């Protein structure tokens, strides 16, 4: 039987780790790319301005020039790794939110189905009460036939044909 809610009620394709497989290397979302490009630009600025010293508040540490380039590369790599971790965290949050929405949707659907069953049950009780009262107030052949047909229907039997009882 096809699902009436369509794709909205289905679970996401897989765990959050599989989301990374959908994105090409390095697996960054928009914000991650922005962060990585910003880190790369800062690294390039540091490379082309001065990479032979590190300036700290109140002091400046001199570095040999060949040390500056690997330190800048390491800082850019750190920014890219941080962007990947942040992208994965955002993906995981989105996955869990989607899973929670689906769970809530299924729960609402089950509640609605339960209410429908309760309404049907109450309608049957109402019908049974009305037929029973009719039969008790006026035990005619037609009321007896209606009550028998109703009881047969509830018990899952095929009700007798009305033509057989003359009613």
Secondary structure, 3 states (H helix, E strand, C coil): CCCCCHHHHCCCCCCHHHHHHHCCCCCCCHHHHHHHHHHHHHHHHHHHHCCCEEEECCEEEECCHHHHHHHHHHHHHHHHHHHHHHHHHHHHHHHHHHHHHHHHHHHHHHHHHHHHHHHHHHHHHHHHHHHHHHHHHCCCHHHHHHHHHHHHHHHCCCCCCHHHHCC
